[in-house]
Amino acid sequence: MGALETKKRIMEKETVLGTFLIEIDTPGIAQILKSAGLDFAVLDMEHSGFGIDTIKRLARYCDGADLFSIVRVPVGQYQYVARVLDAGAKGVMIPMVESAEQIAEIVQFAKYHPEGKRGTAFGIAHDNYKVTDMSEAMKKANAQTLIVSQAETAKGVENLEEIIQVEHVDMVWIGQFDLSQSLGVPGKFEHPIFVDAMDHVINMCNKYNKPCAMIVPNVEQAIYWRDKGINCLSYGTDISIISQTIQQAVTQIMK
């Protein structure tokens, strides 16, 4: 299918499914996820031990399996944003976005001229080690790179209408755990304050026709939030999937 086609599906708000990789970086993991029917993997640098070498390997595994790779960087700085894209990631997710100015700077880091000021390096991982026409390589990279802004603080939700209108911000990813904490109701996902914040994010995405994403812990939650308008869903993490599957089996076997 290719990165451009997957990005197109995301931008057209088709339902796409993926998961987070936080612990597993084996050569087969991307193909396992793809064969299971997933569309993307988020390679997490914020809460894992993954460094740039691991990200580079995982991005190649994803590319070989035709699995769209998004890296969540630990912080929105140039040395993270541009470097994970150079390593072959197809998208970049920025945590704790709270202003239009903040995400506009990320766009500059992630895009080549004329859309940004990303440093140029060609014939490396991000263009499959092929030396091609520089202008065409830049155009292709700009077209396929997905920029994801995380809404996970009260301030970020408050400023979301300005954030979402920044050119080349492609998708909003709700970080519901951090958001609930920032709102003063940690883990209380039924609390009216949290529910109102979630509704606001979804409404803003609908208003500006932007895809919306979040992580979900189970099938029931995935269906619920899909029907509420969230089209990009991460089914748990590598850790939670393995742990839950084993726990369910142990419970049934040991009855």
Buried (B, 14 or more C-beta within 10 A) or exposed (E): EEBEEBBBBBBEBEEBBBBBBBBBBEEEBBBBBBEEEBBBBBBBBBEBEBEBEBBBBBBBBBBEBBBBBBBBBEEBBBEBBBBBBBBBBBBBBBBBBBBBEBBBBBBBBBBBEEBBBBEEEBEBBBBEEEEEEEEEBBEBBBEBBBBBBBBBBBEBBBBBBEBBEBEBBBBBBBBBEBBBBBBEBBEBBEBEEBEEBBEBBBBBBEEEEBBBBBBBEEEEBBEEBBEEBBBBBBBBBBBBBEEEEEEEEEEEEEE
